[in-house]
Amino acid sequence: MNKKGYKTFEEIMVIISIIGVVLITIIPNIVAKYKSTSPKRDKQRIEKQLQQEEKYMKECQPKLWR
């Protein structure tokens, strides 16, 4: 195998690995977005977020809650 051919093969492998990593990180996010379009799940998620925010407010600013 000549050096030039090896170098191009190495570059191709690097490009393939980068594309693979990008796909692995992007596809689950897209799938999660499409799955969470059900209103029940959205409602649960929003309620959970509100509870976490309330908890944070109570812990960090107790004077406001008295």
N, C-alpha and C positions, 0 to 999 in steps of 0.2 A: 504494500500500500504506500503510495507516494505521500509526501507531507501535505501537499496542497489538498488532495482528496480527503485526507484525515481531518484537516482543519475545517473544510466545508461540512463534513459529516458532524463534527463537534458542534459547529454553529447551528446546524439543523436540529440537533438534539437539544441544545439550549433553548431554541425558539419553541420547539414542541413542549418542553417542560414548562416554559413561561405560559404558553397558551393553556396547558393543562391546569396550572395553578389558578389562572384567571377563571377558567370555566368552573373549577371546583368551588371557588369563592362566590361567583355570581349566580350560578344555577340554583343553589339552595335558597338564596334570597328571593329570586323570582318565584320559585315554587311556594315559599312561605307567604309571599304577598297574595298569590292567587288563592291559597288555601284559607287565608284569614279574611276573605271577602264576605264570609257568612256573618250576618248581623249579630247573632248570639255571641260568637267569639269576640267580635269587636267590642260589644257591650261589656263582656267580662274583662277584657283587656283594659278598657277605659276605667272601669270600676276599680280594678286592681291598682292602676296607676294613681287614681285619686286617693285610694287608701294609703299608698306609699307616701304620697305628697303630704297627706294629713299627718301621718306618723312623723315625717321629717319636720313639719311645722311645729308639732307638739314638743318634739325633742329639742329643737333649736331655738324656739321662741316661746318659752313657757309663760312669759309675762302677758302675752296677747291672749292666752287661753284662760286666764283667771278672771 
